[in-house]
Amino acid sequence: MGDSIKLECLYDMEGEALYSVKWYKDGSEFYRYVPRDDPPQQTFPLVGITVNVHNSTNSHVTLESINLFSSGKYRCEASAEAPSFQTVADNSEMMVVVLPDSDPAITGANPRYQIGDHVRVNCTSGRSKPAVHLAWYINSELADPAFVRQYPTIVSFAPDHLETSVLGLEFRLKPKHFRRGDLKLKCLGTISNVYWKSNEESMEADKPLKSHILESRKTELSATTRADRVHVLTVMASTLRSRESVSRLVKYWTLEV
């Protein structure tokens, strides 16, 4: 929006004289070029159309300060002089875009997550026209549609009625979501082929402290060693026959326990 643009109409008269070139938007004529007229150029008022006559010819028309009403279907017609008056024409669509006033923003993400946690985040675009198309990616892969939450487009007040897109993402974390201990969420915003912006956030896996792991292993090892001792002493007692030996063994076993 606000740019100037030159629309070209290329044709081959194949030796015949040009009678006229006419331009239309959505079926309404806004510019005409007739070589035998004086002046050869003529414009017609139309909402969203401001013709720069000095920079327009029989082969192109220049539009200034285009706005949202400039979007539509454009048609060019070239006609030959009498007696054939043969006419050729072609159409093309033009879309005028109001680019977003800010890049997509991710909200609701925590810096650290654990396996089993529930991720709930939103991506919000800047105001634009038309609305930005948003898409979620998890570790560079397009998110499962079942994880995506669609929200209504937010439309601002007049005069521009700019639009804001919001797209949610909800899923429960599994080990596969962490790659080398990191989870990456990316939101991509696009408008046709004129706008392409993304925002990415990286979260870490929340791991237990190493000291807790070592303490747990030490406790488990101590309990196992004590049970093994009791088992060995019991087997030794069953194999001894003399009362004196048994008495000494029981005394030793009691001290150990």
N, C-alpha and C positions, 0 to 999 in steps of 0.2 A: 504494500500500500504506500502511495506517495511517489512511486517511481514514474518515470516516463518510459514508453515502450514504442518500438517501431514494428508495425505489422506489415509483412510483405505479401504481395500478390504477384506471383510469377506466372507468366503465360506466354504463349507463342502464337502470334497472329498469322503465321504461315503465308506471309505476303499480302494479307489484307490490311486495310486501314482500320485503325482503332476508332470506334464510335464512342464508347464510354466505359468507365470502370466505376462500379458502385460497391459501397461497403454497407453491411447490415450487422446489427447486433440483436439477437433474439427476434429476428424478423423485421426490425425497424431500421430504415436507412438513416445513416448519420454522415456519410461522406460520398461525394460524387465528383468524378473527374471526366469532363467532356472537352477534348482538344479544340473543337471549333467554337466553343463558347468563350466569352470574354467577361470576366475572368473564367478560366477553365475549371476552377475549383468551386465547390459549393458544399456547405455544411448544414446539418439539420439538428436542432436541439434534441438531446436525449440524456436522461439521467445517467450519471456515471461516465459520460463521454465528454472530453475536452480535446478538440482536434487542434494541433499546431499546424496551421495551414502552410506556414513558411517552410516547414520541414516535411511536407507531404507532396507526393507526386502521383503519376499514373501507375507506379509500381509499388508504392508503399504509403501508409498513413501513420502519422506519429500522434500518440495520445499522451497528454500531460496529466500529472497528478492523479493517477488512477486510484480508485477507492473500491470499497467492497461492492458497490453497485456496478463496477466495471466488469465483474465476472459474468460470463455467459458464453453463448455460441456466436461466433463471428463468421460472416459469409462474404466472400468476394466474388463479384460477377464481372467478367470482361466480355464486351460485345463488339462485333465487327460492324463496319459501315454497310450501308445498303449496297447491293440488293440482298445480301445473304442475312445480315443481322444475326449471324451465328453467335451464340452465347455459351461460354464455359464458366463453371463456378466450382468453388470448393469451400468446405467448412472446417472450422477448428474451434476447440474449446479453450477458454482462458480462465484461470482461477486466480483471483487476487487474494493474497494471504496477509493477515496481520500476524507477524512472528511473535512468539511468546516473549513476555517481558522478563522471564527468568527461566532457568533450566529446571528439569524435573527434580523434585526434592523427596528424599526418603525420610519418613518419620516412624517412630515406634520401635526402632531396633535397639537391642541391648549390646554392650561391648563383648559380653561373654555368655555362652550358652552351654548346657549339658545335654547329653543324649536323653531324649524323652521330653525335653522342653517344647512348649508351644510357641511358635514364631507368629507374631501378628504385626505386620507392617503395612504402611500405606505409601503410595507414590502420588505426588500431586504436581501437575504441570503448571506453567505460567499461563496467564490469560492470553488467548489467541483467537483467531478466526480463520478457518474452522477450528474445532477442538483438536487438541493434540491426541494422537493415537498412542496409548501406553502399552507396554509389554514387560513382563517380569522374566528375569533369568536367574537360575540358581546354579552357581559354579559354571557360568558361560553356557548353560543349556536352558532352552525355553522351558519355563515352569509348566508343570502339569495343570491343565485347565481346571481340574478339581480343586486346586489350591488357590485359584484366582477369584477375587471378589469384585464384581462390577458395581459401580455406584453411579447415580445419575450425574449428568453434566451440570455444572454450576454456571448459570448465565448471569452476567453483570447487567447493570442498568443501562438505559439509553445514554448516548446515541449509538454506540458501537455494538452493544450486546455481545461483548467478548465472552469466550467460553473457557472454563477451567475443568480439566479432566482429573478424576481421582480413581486409582486402581489399587485394590487391596491384595495382600498375599497372606494366607494362613496355612500352616502345616506343622506337623509334629516332627521333631528332629530324629533322624536315624543315623547310625554310624556312617552310612554312605554319603551323607551330606557334608561330612568333614573331610577335606583333602589336605593332608599334612597338617592337621590341626586347625584349619581355617575353613570358614563358611563365607562364600562371597555371594551377595545379592546385588543384582543390577536391574535398574529400571531404564528402559529405552523409550524415548518419545520421538515420534515422527509426524510430519505433515507432508503427504505426497512425496515429492523428490526435492523439496526446497528446505526442509528442516530435519535435522538428525542429531539429537543430543541424548546423552545418557548420564546416569549417576550411579556409582557403585560404592557399596560399603562392605567391609570385611570384619567378621566376628571370629573370636577365638573359642576353642573348646575349653570349658572349665574343668580342669583335671584335679584329682585329689592330691594333697600334699605328700611328698615323698617320705617325710618322717612318719606319717600315719601308716604308710605301706610297710616300712621297715619294722615299726613296732608290732604290727599285726603278724608279720612273718616270725619275729623273735618269739612272741607268745606262743604261736603254733608249734615252733620247733621245740621250746621248753617243755610243753605238755607232752609231746610225742616222746621225747627222750625219757621222761620220768615213767611213763607207762611201759616203755620197753624195759626199763630196769626192773619194775615189779614183775613183769612177765618172765624175765630171765631168772630172777631169784626163786620164783615159784617152781619153775621147771627144775632148777638145781635141787630144791628141797625134796622133790618127789623121787629124785634119783639117789639120794643119800639114805643109808640104812642105819647107821649108828645113831643112838639117841644123843650122844654128846655132840656129834656133828650137826644134827638137826637143831639142837638147842642153840649152838653158836650161830647157825644160819638164821634162825628166827629172830635172835637178838639183833643180828646185823640188819635184817630186813626191817625190823621195827625202827631202828635208828634211821634207816634210809627214808622210810615213809614219813 
